[in-house]
């Protein structure tokens, strides 16, 4: 059975030029399919171990050692100069905090920007009850 840890995700995304958030939808499914194909090509335990070691020692998140990689000739990311941009990082989610209070007969919502303590009021919205 294939595995899909961070090292394997990085190798497969770079080797095959897979774009998109590796933890979501089609991209994740595509990576699982590629991992299954890689494992089918040889002894599963050996292939999985080799992929994990290659990702830990050669195909690094930063400063990949492409000159030492046995897959360098087949690597889409290397051929297209995208080693540093694959796999595609997950989009940062903006979190919005809010506080609610009642003023008279109105309920107020105060939305605060990420990292805000609420000392400043960026926006307020009212709903009557």
DSSP file (Angstrom, degrees, kcal/mol; ACC not computed):
  #  RESIDUE AA STRUCTURE BP1 BP2  ACC     N-H-->O    O-->H-N    N-H-->O    O-->H-N    TCO  KAPPA ALPHA  PHI   PSI    X-CA   Y-CA   Z-CA
    1    1 A X              0   0    0      0, 0.0    47,-0.1     0, 0.0     2,-0.1   0.000 360.0 360.0 360.0 141.8    0.0    0.0    0.0
    2    2 A X        -     0   0    0     30,-0.1     2,-0.3    45,-0.0    34,-0.1  -0.337 360.0-147.1 -76.5 161.4    1.3    3.5   -0.8
    3    3 A X        -     0   0    0     32,-0.1     2,-0.1    -2,-0.1    36,-0.1  -0.897   4.7-160.2-121.7 158.4    1.9    6.2    1.8
    4    4 A X        +     0   0    0     -2,-0.3     2,-0.1     4,-0.1    28,-0.1  -0.577  29.6 149.9-140.3  73.8    1.5    9.9    1.3
    5    5 A X     >  -     0   0    0     -2,-0.1     4,-2.8     1,-0.0     5,-0.2  -0.356  65.0 -84.1 -94.0-177.2    3.5   11.8    3.9
    6    6 A X  H  > S+     0   0    0      1,-0.2     4,-2.1     2,-0.2     5,-0.1   0.862 128.2  49.6 -57.5 -40.0    5.0   15.3    3.5
    7    7 A X  H  > S+     0   0    0      2,-0.2     4,-2.2     1,-0.2    -1,-0.2   0.923 113.2  45.5 -65.8 -44.6    8.2   13.9    1.8
    8    8 A X  H  > S+     0   0    0      2,-0.2     4,-2.8     1,-0.2     5,-0.3   0.904 111.3  53.0 -67.3 -41.6    6.3   11.7   -0.7
    9    9 A X  H  X S+     0   0    0     -4,-2.8     4,-2.7     1,-0.2     5,-0.2   0.933 110.3  48.5 -57.0 -46.5    3.8   14.6   -1.5
   10   10 A X  H  X S+     0   0    0     -4,-2.1     4,-2.1    -5,-0.2     5,-0.2   0.917 113.1  46.8 -61.7 -45.4    6.8   16.9   -2.2
   11   11 A X  H  X S+     0   0    0     -4,-2.2     4,-3.3     2,-0.2     5,-0.2   0.946 115.5  44.4 -63.7 -48.7    8.5   14.3   -4.5
   12   12 A X  H  X S+     0   0    0     -4,-2.8     4,-2.3     1,-0.2     6,-0.4   0.906 112.8  51.2 -65.1 -42.0    5.3   13.4   -6.4
   13   13 A X  H  X>S+     0   0    0     -4,-2.7     5,-1.4    -5,-0.3     4,-0.8   0.911 118.4  38.3 -61.8 -41.7    4.3   17.0   -6.8
   14   14 A X  H  <5S+     0   0    0     -4,-2.1    63,-2.6    -5,-0.2    62,-0.4   0.926 115.7  51.0 -74.9 -45.8    7.7   18.0   -8.2
   15   15 A X  H  <5S+     0   0    0     -4,-3.3    61,-1.7    -5,-0.2    -2,-0.2   0.894 125.4  26.3 -60.0 -42.6    8.3   14.9  -10.2
   16   16 A X  H  <5S-     0   0    0     -4,-2.3    -1,-0.2    -5,-0.2    -2,-0.2   0.399 106.5-116.8-104.8   1.0    5.0   15.0  -12.1
   17   17 A X  T  <5 +     0   0    0     -4,-0.8     2,-0.5    -3,-0.2    -3,-0.2   0.866  46.2 177.8  68.8  37.1    4.4   18.8  -11.8
   18   18 A X      < -     0   0    0     -5,-1.4    70,-0.4    -6,-0.4     2,-0.3  -0.630   7.6-165.9 -80.0 122.9    1.2   18.5   -9.7
   19   19 A X        +     0   0    0     -2,-0.5     2,-0.1    68,-0.1    67,-0.1  -0.725  39.4  58.1-106.6 158.2   -0.2   21.9   -8.8
   20   20 A X  S    S-     0   0    0     -2,-0.3    68,-0.5    69,-0.1     2,-0.4  -0.300  96.8 -42.2 110.7 165.0   -2.8   22.7   -6.2
   21   21 A X  B >   -a   88   0A   0      1,-0.2     3,-1.8    -2,-0.1     7,-0.3  -0.504  49.9-148.8 -65.5 116.1   -3.3   22.3   -2.5
   22   22 A X  T 3  S+     0   0    0     66,-0.6    -1,-0.2    -2,-0.4     9,-0.1   0.593  93.2  57.5 -67.5  -8.5   -2.0   18.7   -1.8
   23   23 A X  T 3  S+     0   0    0      5,-0.0     2,-0.4     4,-0.0    -1,-0.3   0.306  99.2  73.2-102.1   9.3   -4.4   18.3    1.1
   24   24 A X  S X> S-     0   0    0     -3,-1.8     4,-2.0     1,-0.0     3,-0.7  -0.957  91.4 -63.2-132.1 145.2   -7.6   19.0   -0.9
   25   25 A X  H 3> S+     0   0    0     -2,-0.4     4,-2.2     1,-0.2     5,-0.2   0.249 111.9   9.0  36.5-123.9   -9.9   17.4   -3.5
   26   26 A X  H 3> S+     0   0    0      1,-0.2     4,-2.8     2,-0.2    -1,-0.2   0.844 127.7  55.3 -61.5 -37.8   -8.5   16.6   -6.9
   27   27 A X  H <> S+     0   0    0     -3,-0.7     4,-2.3     2,-0.2    -1,-0.2   0.938 109.8  46.3 -63.0 -45.7   -4.9   17.3   -6.1
   28   28 A X  H  X S+     0   0    0     -4,-2.0     4,-2.2    -7,-0.3    -2,-0.2   0.914 113.5  49.4 -62.4 -42.9   -5.0   14.9   -3.1
   29   29 A X  H  X S+     0   0    0     -4,-2.2     4,-2.2     1,-0.2    -2,-0.2   0.902 110.3  50.7 -63.2 -41.3   -6.7   12.2   -5.3
   30   30 A X  H  X S+     0   0    0     -4,-2.8     4,-2.4     1,-0.2    -1,-0.2   0.903 109.9  50.1 -63.4 -41.2   -4.1   12.7   -8.0
   31   31 A X  H  X S+     0   0    0     -4,-2.3     4,-2.5     2,-0.2    -2,-0.2   0.894 109.6  50.8 -65.1 -39.7   -1.2   12.3   -5.6
   32   32 A X  H  X S+     0   0    0     -4,-2.2     4,-2.4     2,-0.2    -1,-0.2   0.912 110.2  50.3 -63.2 -41.5   -2.7    9.1   -4.2
   33   33 A X  H  X S+     0   0    0     -4,-2.2     4,-2.2     2,-0.2    -2,-0.2   0.924 111.9  47.2 -62.1 -44.5   -3.1    7.7   -7.7
   34   34 A X  H  X S+     0   0    0     -4,-2.4     4,-2.3     2,-0.2    -2,-0.2   0.903 111.1  51.5 -63.8 -41.0    0.5    8.6   -8.5
   35   35 A X  H  X S+     0   0    0     -4,-2.5     4,-2.2     1,-0.2    -2,-0.2   0.902 109.1  51.1 -62.5 -40.8    1.7    7.0   -5.2
   36   36 A X  H  X S+     0   0    0     -4,-2.4     4,-2.2     1,-0.2    -1,-0.2   0.914 109.9  49.5 -62.4 -42.5   -0.2    3.8   -6.0
   37   37 A X  H  X S+     0   0    0     -4,-2.2     4,-1.1     1,-0.2    -2,-0.2   0.890 109.9  51.1 -64.1 -39.5    1.4    3.6   -9.4
   38   38 A X  H  < S+     0   0    0     -4,-2.3     3,-0.4     1,-0.2     4,-0.3   0.917 111.8  46.9 -64.0 -42.3    4.9    4.1   -7.9
   39   39 A X  H >< S+     0   0    0     -4,-2.2     3,-1.4     1,-0.2    -2,-0.2   0.859 107.2  57.2 -68.6 -35.8    4.3    1.3   -5.4
   40   40 A X  H 3< S+     0   0    0     -4,-2.2    -1,-0.2     1,-0.3    -2,-0.2   0.782  97.3  64.7 -64.6 -26.0    2.9   -1.0   -8.1
   41   41 A X  T 3< S-     0   0    0     -4,-1.1    -1,-0.3    -3,-0.4     2,-0.2   0.605 119.1  -7.9 -75.1 -10.9    6.2   -0.6  -10.0
   42   42 A X  S <  S-     0   0    0     -3,-1.4     2,-0.5    -4,-0.3     3,-0.0  -0.827 105.8 -34.8-159.2-164.3    8.2   -2.3   -7.3
   43   43 A X     >  -     0   0    0     -2,-0.2     4,-2.9     1,-0.1     5,-0.3  -0.609  54.7-139.5 -70.8 118.5    8.2   -3.7   -3.7
   44   44 A X  H  > S+     0   0    0     -2,-0.5     4,-2.8     1,-0.2     5,-0.2   0.873  98.0  46.7 -52.1 -47.8    5.8   -1.5   -1.8
   45   45 A X  H  > S+     0   0    0      1,-0.2     4,-2.2     2,-0.2    -1,-0.2   0.902 115.6  45.7 -63.2 -41.3    7.8   -1.3    1.4
   46   46 A X  H  > S+     0   0    0     -3,-0.2     4,-2.5     2,-0.2    -2,-0.2   0.911 114.1  48.2 -67.8 -43.7   11.1   -0.6   -0.4
   47   47 A X  H  X S+     0   0    0     -4,-2.9     4,-2.5     2,-0.2    -2,-0.2   0.939 112.8  48.3 -63.5 -47.1    9.4    2.0   -2.7
   48   48 A X  H  X S+     0   0    0     -4,-2.8     4,-2.3    -5,-0.3    -2,-0.2   0.925 113.6  46.8 -59.4 -45.8    7.8    3.8    0.3
   49   49 A X  H  X S+     0   0    0     -4,-2.2     4,-2.5    -5,-0.2    -1,-0.2   0.907 112.1  50.4 -63.5 -42.3   11.0    3.8    2.3
   50   50 A X  H  X S+     0   0    0     -4,-2.5     4,-2.6     1,-0.2    -1,-0.2   0.899 110.7  49.3 -63.4 -41.1   13.0    5.1   -0.7
   51   51 A X  H  X S+     0   0    0     -4,-2.5     4,-2.3     2,-0.2    -2,-0.2   0.920 111.6  48.5 -65.2 -43.5   10.5    7.9   -1.3
   52   52 A X  H  X S+     0   0    0     -4,-2.3     4,-1.8     1,-0.2    -2,-0.2   0.919 114.5  45.5 -63.5 -43.0   10.6    9.0    2.3
   53   53 A X  H  X S+     0   0    0     -4,-2.5     4,-2.4     2,-0.2     5,-0.4   0.897 110.9  52.8 -67.7 -40.1   14.4    9.0    2.4
   54   54 A X  H  X>S+     0   0    0     -4,-2.6     5,-2.9     1,-0.2     4,-2.4   0.911 112.2  46.2 -60.7 -42.0   14.7   10.8   -0.9
   55   55 A X  H  <5S+     0   0    0     -4,-2.3    -1,-0.2     3,-0.2    -2,-0.2   0.831 115.6  46.1 -68.8 -32.5   12.4   13.5    0.4
   56   56 A X  H  <5S+     0   0    0     -4,-1.8    -2,-0.2    -5,-0.2    -1,-0.2   0.799 127.2  24.2 -80.4 -29.5   14.3   13.7    3.7
   57   57 A X  H  <5S+     0   0    0     -4,-2.4    -3,-0.2    -5,-0.1    -2,-0.2   0.725 136.3  10.4-110.3 -26.4   17.8   13.8    2.3
   58   58 A X  T  <5S+     0   0    0     -4,-2.4     7,-3.0    -5,-0.4     2,-1.9   0.744 116.5  55.4-123.2 -54.4   17.6   15.2   -1.3
   59   59 A X  S   <S+     0   0    0     -5,-2.9     5,-0.1     5,-0.2    -1,-0.1  -0.504  79.2 176.6 -88.8  70.1   14.2   16.6   -2.4
   60   60 A X        -     0   0    0     -2,-1.9     4,-0.3     3,-0.2     3,-0.1  -0.322  43.2-117.8 -78.6 155.2   14.1   19.1    0.5
   61   61 A X  S    S+     0   0    0      1,-0.2     2,-0.4    -6,-0.2     3,-0.2   0.901 105.6  19.7 -58.2 -40.8   11.4   21.7    1.1
   62   62 A X  S    S+     0   0    0      1,-0.2    -1,-0.2     0, 0.0    -2,-0.1  -0.995 131.8  18.1-129.5 136.1   14.0   24.4    0.7
   63   63 A X  S    S-     0   0    0     -2,-0.4    -1,-0.2     1,-0.1    -3,-0.2   0.921  78.8-161.2  73.7  44.0   17.4   24.0   -1.0
   64   64 A X        -     0   0    0     -4,-0.3     2,-1.1    -3,-0.2    -5,-0.2  -0.281  17.0-133.7 -58.3 142.1   16.6   20.8   -2.9
   65   65 A X    >   +     0   0    0     -7,-3.0     3,-1.8     1,-0.2     4,-0.5  -0.550  38.6 163.1 -98.2  66.9   19.7   18.9   -4.0
   66   66 A X  G >   +     0   0    0     -2,-1.1     3,-1.1     1,-0.3     6,-0.2   0.804  68.5  63.6 -58.9 -32.6   18.6   18.3   -7.6
   67   67 A X  G 3  S+     0   0    0      1,-0.3    -1,-0.3    -3,-0.2    -2,-0.1   0.743 107.1  44.3 -65.3 -21.9   22.1   17.4   -8.8
   68   68 A X  G <  S+     0   0    0     -3,-1.8     2,-0.3   -10,-0.1    -1,-0.3   0.463  89.5 111.1 -97.9  -3.8   22.1   14.4   -6.4
   69   69 A X    X   -     0   0    0     -3,-1.1     3,-1.3    -4,-0.5     4,-0.2  -0.570  57.8-152.7 -82.2 128.8   18.6   13.2   -7.3
   70   70 A X  T 3  S+     0   0    0     -2,-0.3     3,-0.2     1,-0.2    -1,-0.1   0.639  99.3  50.3 -71.1 -12.2   18.3    9.9   -9.2
   71   71 A X  T >> S+     0   0    0      1,-0.1     3,-1.1     2,-0.1     4,-0.9   0.291  75.9 111.0-104.5   8.5   15.0   11.2  -10.7
   72   72 A X  G X4 S+     0   0    0     -3,-1.3     3,-0.7     1,-0.3     7,-0.1   0.843  73.0  55.0 -55.6 -40.1   16.3   14.6  -11.8
   73   73 A X  G 34 S+     0   0    0      1,-0.2    -1,-0.3    -4,-0.2    -2,-0.1   0.818 114.1  40.5 -65.9 -29.4   16.0   13.8  -15.5
   74   74 A X  G <4 S+     0   0    0     -3,-1.1     2,-0.5    -4,-0.1    -1,-0.2   0.527  87.4 118.1 -92.9  -6.7   12.3   13.0  -15.2
   75   75 A X    <X  -     0   0    0     -4,-0.9     4,-2.1    -3,-0.7   -60,-0.2  -0.482  45.6-166.2 -74.6 114.8   11.5   15.8  -12.8
   76   76 A X  H  > S+     0   0    0    -61,-1.7     4,-2.1    -2,-0.5   -61,-0.2   0.903  88.9  55.2 -63.6 -43.3    8.9   18.2  -14.3
   77   77 A X  H  4>S+     0   0    0    -63,-2.6     5,-3.2     1,-0.2     6,-0.7   0.884 109.6  46.6 -61.0 -38.6    9.6   20.8  -11.6
   78   78 A X  H >45S+     0   0    0    -64,-0.2     3,-1.1     3,-0.2    -1,-0.2   0.929 112.3  49.3 -69.3 -44.3   13.3   20.9  -12.4
   79   79 A X  H 3<5S+     0   0    0     -4,-2.1    -2,-0.2     1,-0.2    -1,-0.2   0.820 118.6  39.5 -63.8 -30.7   12.7   21.1  -16.1
   80   80 A X  T 3<5S-     0   0    0     -4,-2.1    -1,-0.2    -5,-0.2    -2,-0.2   0.242 111.2-116.3-105.1  12.7   10.3   24.0  -15.7
   81   81 A X  T < 5S+     0   0    0     -3,-1.1    -3,-0.2    -4,-0.2    -4,-0.1   0.883  80.6 120.0  55.0  44.5   12.2   25.8  -12.9
   82   82 A X    >>< +     0   0    0     -5,-3.2     4,-1.0    -6,-0.2     3,-0.9   0.101  24.2 116.3-121.9  21.5    9.4   25.3  -10.3
   83   83 A X  G >4 S+     0   0    0     -6,-0.7     3,-0.6     1,-0.3    -5,-0.1   0.902  81.1  46.7 -57.5 -42.3   11.2   23.2   -7.7
   84   84 A X  G 34 S+     0   0    0      1,-0.2    -1,-0.3    -7,-0.1    -2,-0.1   0.657 113.2  48.9 -76.6 -14.3   10.8   26.0   -5.1
   85   85 A X  G <4 S+     0   0    0     -3,-0.9     2,-0.4    -8,-0.1     4,-0.2   0.482  90.6 116.2-104.9  -2.8    7.1   26.5   -5.9
   86   86 A X    <<  +     0   0    0     -4,-1.0     2,-0.2    -3,-0.6   -72,-0.1  -0.944  60.1  39.5-117.6 141.4    5.9   22.8   -5.8
   87   87 A X  S    S-     0   0    0     -2,-0.4     2,-0.2   -69,-0.2   -68,-0.1   0.580 100.1-118.4 -69.1 155.8    4.1   21.5   -4.0
   88   88 A X  B     -a   21   0A   0    -68,-0.5   -66,-0.6   -70,-0.4    -2,-0.1  -0.453  31.0-118.8 -64.0 125.0    1.7   24.5   -4.0
   89   89 A X        -     0   0    0     -2,-0.2    -1,-0.1    -4,-0.2     3,-0.1  -0.345  32.3 -99.8 -65.9 148.0    1.4   25.8   -0.4
   90   90 A X        -     0   0    0      1,-0.1     2,-0.1   -70,-0.1    -1,-0.1  -0.392  44.4-101.6 -64.7 142.8   -2.0   25.7    1.1
   91   91 A X        -     0   0    0      1,-0.1     2,-0.3    -3,-0.1    -1,-0.1  -0.428  36.0-115.0 -66.8 138.2   -3.8   29.0    1.0
   92   92 A X        -     0   0    0     -2,-0.1     2,-0.4    -3,-0.1    -1,-0.1  -0.598  28.7-135.4 -74.3 131.2   -3.7   30.9    4.3
   93   93 A X        -     0   0    0     -2,-0.3     2,-0.5    -3,-0.0    -1,-0.0  -0.733   9.9-133.6 -89.7 134.9   -7.2   31.2    5.8
   94   94 A X        -     0   0    0     -2,-0.4     2,-0.4    20,-0.0    19,-0.0  -0.747  19.8-154.1 -84.9 128.9   -8.2   34.5    7.2
   95   95 A X        -     0   0    0     -2,-0.5     2,-0.5     2,-0.0    19,-0.1  -0.862   4.5-159.8-104.2 140.5   -9.9   34.2   10.5
   96   96 A X        -     0   0    0     -2,-0.4     2,-0.3    17,-0.1    17,-0.2  -0.974   2.5-158.8-121.6 123.1  -12.3   36.8   11.7
   97   97 A X  E     -B  112   0B   0     15,-1.2    15,-2.9    -2,-0.5     2,-0.3  -0.655  14.1-175.5 -92.2 155.3  -13.2   37.2   15.3
   98   98 A X  E     -B  111   0B   0     -2,-0.3     2,-0.4    13,-0.2    13,-0.2  -0.988  15.3-154.8-146.8 158.5  -16.3   38.8   16.4
   99   99 A X  E     -B  110   0B   0     11,-1.8    11,-2.8    -2,-0.3     2,-0.4  -0.970  11.5-153.2-131.1 151.1  -18.0   39.9   19.6
  100  100 A X  E     +B  109   0B   0     -2,-0.4     2,-0.3     9,-0.2     9,-0.2  -0.938  17.6 164.5-125.1 145.1  -21.7   40.4   20.1
  101  101 A X  E     -B  108   0B   0      7,-2.0     7,-3.5    -2,-0.4     2,-0.5  -0.988  32.5-119.0-153.3 159.0  -23.6   42.6   22.5
  102  102 A X  E     -B  107   0B   0     -2,-0.3     2,-0.5     5,-0.2     5,-0.2  -0.874  22.7-177.6-102.2 131.1  -27.1   44.0   23.1
  103  103 A X  E >   -B  106   0B   0      3,-3.1     3,-2.3    -2,-0.5     2,-0.3  -0.947  67.0 -49.9-127.1 108.6  -27.6   47.7   23.1
  104  104 A X  T 3  S-     0   0    0     -2,-0.5    -2,-0.0     1,-0.3     0, 0.0  -0.505 122.7 -23.2  63.1-125.9  -31.2   48.6   23.8
  105  105 A X  T 3  S+     0   0    0     -2,-0.3    24,-1.6    -3,-0.1     2,-0.4   0.265 122.4  91.6 -98.5  10.9  -33.3   46.4   21.5
  106  106 A X  E <   -BC 103 128B   0     -3,-2.3    -3,-3.1    22,-0.2     2,-0.6  -0.851  64.8-143.7-111.5 142.2  -30.4   45.9   18.9
  107  107 A X  E     -BC 102 127B   0     20,-2.9    20,-2.1    -2,-0.4     2,-0.4  -0.906  21.1-156.5-100.8 125.5  -27.9   43.2   18.8
  108  108 A X  E     -BC 101 126B   0     -7,-3.5    -7,-2.0    -2,-0.6     2,-0.5  -0.838   7.5-161.8-105.8 138.1  -24.5   44.5   17.6
  109  109 A X  E     -BC 100 125B   0     16,-2.6    16,-2.0    -2,-0.4     2,-0.6  -0.973   4.6-162.5-114.2 131.7  -21.7   42.4   16.0
  110  110 A X  E     -BC  99 124B   0    -11,-2.8   -11,-1.8    -2,-0.5     2,-0.4  -0.962   6.8-154.7-114.9 118.3  -18.2   43.8   16.0
  111  111 A X  E     -BC  98 123B   0     12,-1.6    12,-0.9    -2,-0.6    11,-0.5  -0.782   9.7-161.2 -93.2 133.4  -15.9   42.2   13.5
  112  112 A X  E     -B   97   0B   0    -15,-2.9   -15,-1.2    -2,-0.4     3,-0.1  -0.931  19.7-115.8-117.4 138.4  -12.2   42.3   14.3
  113  113 A X    >   -     0   0    0     -2,-0.4     3,-2.4   -17,-0.2     5,-0.1  -0.278  51.2 -77.6 -64.5 154.3   -9.3   41.9   11.9
  114  114 A X  T 3  S+     0   0    0      1,-0.3    -1,-0.2   -19,-0.1     3,-0.1  -0.296 122.1  17.1 -53.5 133.2   -7.0   38.9   12.5
  115  115 A X  T 3  S+     0   0    0      1,-0.3    -1,-0.3    -3,-0.1     2,-0.2   0.403  95.8 133.7  84.2  -2.4   -4.6   39.7   15.3
  116  116 A X    <   -     0   0    0     -3,-2.4    -1,-0.3     1,-0.1    -4,-0.1  -0.551  51.1-151.6 -82.7 145.5   -6.8   42.5   16.5
  117  117 A X        -     0   0    0     -2,-0.2    -1,-0.1    -3,-0.1    -3,-0.0   0.541  45.5-110.9 -89.8  -7.6   -7.5   42.9   20.2
  118  118 A X  S    S+     0   0    0      2,-0.1    -2,-0.1    -5,-0.1   -19,-0.0   0.450  85.5 122.7  91.6   0.4  -10.8   44.6   19.5
  119  119 A X  S    S+     0   0    0      2,-0.0     2,-0.4    -7,-0.0    -3,-0.0   0.871  74.8  47.2 -63.4 -35.9   -9.5   47.9   20.8
  120  120 A X  S    S-     0   0    0      0, 0.0     2,-0.8     0, 0.0    -2,-0.1  -0.827  86.3-135.1-102.5 146.9  -10.3   49.5   17.5
  121  121 A X        +     0   0    0     -2,-0.4     3,-0.1     1,-0.2    -9,-0.1  -0.829  21.8 179.9-105.3  97.2  -13.7   48.7   15.9
  122  122 A X        -     0   0    0     -2,-0.8     2,-0.3   -11,-0.5    -1,-0.2   0.905  69.1 -12.6 -64.2 -41.6  -13.1   47.9   12.2
  123  123 A X  E     -C  111   0B   0    -12,-0.9   -12,-1.6     2,-0.0     2,-0.3  -0.992  58.2-160.2-157.7 153.9  -16.8   47.4   11.4
  124  124 A X  E     -C  110   0B   0     -2,-0.3     2,-0.4   -14,-0.2   -14,-0.2  -0.983   3.9-166.5-137.3 149.9  -20.1   46.9   13.2
  125  125 A X  E     -C  109   0B   0    -16,-2.0   -16,-2.6    -2,-0.3     2,-0.4  -0.993   9.8-148.9-136.5 140.9  -23.4   45.4   12.0
  126  126 A X  E     -C  108   0B   0     -2,-0.4     2,-0.4   -18,-0.2   -18,-0.2  -0.878  11.3-176.2-115.1 145.2  -26.8   45.7   13.7
  127  127 A X  E     -C  107   0B   0    -20,-2.1   -20,-2.9    -2,-0.4     2,-0.4  -0.992  21.0-137.1-135.2 130.9  -29.7   43.3   13.8
  128  128 A X  E      C  106   0B   0     -2,-0.4   -22,-0.2   -22,-0.2    -2,-0.0  -0.693 360.0 360.0 -89.5 136.9  -33.0   44.1   15.5
  129  129 A X              0   0    0    -24,-1.6    -1,-0.1    -2,-0.4   -23,-0.1   0.346 360.0 360.0-116.2 360.0  -34.7   41.5   17.6
